[in-house]
Amino acid sequence: MSILKELESHASHLTRAERKIAAFCLHHVNDFSIMTLSNLSYTIGTSTTSIIRFCQHMGFKSFKEFQTALRKETGLKVNLQDRLQHLMSESTPNVYAQTVTNTLKCIEDSFAAMDPVKMETAANYISRARRVFTFGMKEAYALAHYAYTRFYDVRTDVHLLSAVPNGDAEEILDISPEDVCIAFLFHRYTRASVSTLPIFKARGTKLILITCEPYDSVQAFADVLLPCRVDFSGVKNSYAAPVCLCDCLCNRVAAIDPERTKARMEALEKLYDDYMILGS
């Protein structure tokens, strides 16, 4: 029996929350197939845990497995063309205002669910590490570069893993347990980015993983996992939340050791003045 027919025939055996999820799935099957867990939770008005339990009740191990089966059944493929079609079907007269509203919602939802203890742990790792590396591939490489520009102002020995996106792993040959890597990883994962995570794990390097739900396939590699909502059903994901998270962590690292931060910034300002790097 197909998933959709099973939902229709077994609706009476579902809980109240599951019936709400099932109704959305039946009436918005394409949306259910391509939206992320956090976005579905917000749209349906239920918890991510309820959606995961619903998928398990339907006989699947995870939300991701349920989505994969649903896409296979409906023949839907998650690609840029699909996202464009979804955007156009939901388009409002003022796409600018809607984009801003949805982007702000990503930030609000991310920090409402963020564990402050994990954020503090991440900030302390970054502050105390011998060296800090930032890592990301494809679009996430821009986030890795942004994080690099934040943290090298407030501490020494911050490095952007620039060669890894080109397929060269030599840069991480000497990475050690005294180091920290801040890794950015968002759907759709590249094979290379996922296969790089075990290298950090094997070398004992603390890994701060900034990612989005569902993250069951990568969470085992993280010492600290900080989930961010990055989607809003547009053509491309909004990365405003991880950018804001970088700023928060940067400010906290600066405050953990203010004397070190002050010395670092004074040295940078002298460099800028001596070599006229910056204008007025």
TAHU-V396985 format. One record per backbone hydrogen bond with DSSP energy under -1.0 kcal/mol. CO is the residue of the C=O (numbers start at 0). NH is the residue of the N-H. Records with the same first field share a line. If there is no record, write none. Layout:
CO = NH  NH
This chain:
1 = 5
2 = 6
3 = 7
4 = 8
5 = 9
9 = 12
10 = 13
14 = 18
15 = 19
16 = 20
17 = 21
18 = 22
19 = 23
20 = 24
21 = 25
22 = 26
23 = 27
27 = 31
28 = 32
29 = 33
30 = 34
35 = 39
36 = 40
37 = 41
38 = 42
39 = 43
40 = 44  45
46 = 50
47 = 51
48 = 52
49 = 53
50 = 54
51 = 55
52 = 56
53 = 57
54 = 59
55 = 58
61 = 65
62 = 66
63 = 67
64 = 68
65 = 69
66 = 70
67 = 71
68 = 72
69 = 73
70 = 74  75
76 = 78
78 = 82
79 = 83
80 = 84
81 = 85
82 = 86
83 = 87
84 = 88
85 = 89
93 = 97
94 = 98
95 = 99
96 = 100
97 = 101
98 = 102
99 = 103
100 = 104
101 = 105
102 = 106
103 = 107
104 = 108
105 = 109
106 = 110
107 = 111
108 = 112
114 = 118
115 = 119
116 = 120
117 = 121
118 = 122
119 = 123
120 = 124
121 = 125
122 = 126
123 = 127
124 = 128
130 = 179
131 = 158
132 = 181
133 = 160
134 = 183
136 = 139
137 = 140
138 = 141
139 = 143
140 = 144
141 = 145
142 = 146
143 = 147
144 = 148
145 = 149
146 = 150
147 = 151
150 = 154
156 = 131
158 = 133
159 = 161
162 = 165  167
163 = 166
168 = 171
169 = 172
175 = 178
177 = 129
178 = 205
179 = 132
180 = 207
181 = 134
182 = 209
189 = 193
190 = 194
191 = 195
195 = 198  199
196 = 200
197 = 201
198 = 202
199 = 204
200 = 203
205 = 180
206 = 222  223
207 = 182
208 = 225
209 = 184
210 = 227
214 = 217  218
217 = 220
218 = 221
223 = 208
225 = 210
229 = 237
238 = 242
239 = 243
240 = 244
241 = 245
242 = 246
243 = 247
244 = 248
245 = 249
246 = 250
247 = 251
248 = 252
249 = 253
250 = 254
251 = 255
252 = 256
256 = 260
257 = 261
258 = 262
259 = 263
260 = 264
261 = 265
262 = 266
263 = 267
264 = 268
265 = 269
266 = 270
267 = 271
268 = 272
269 = 273
270 = 274
271 = 276
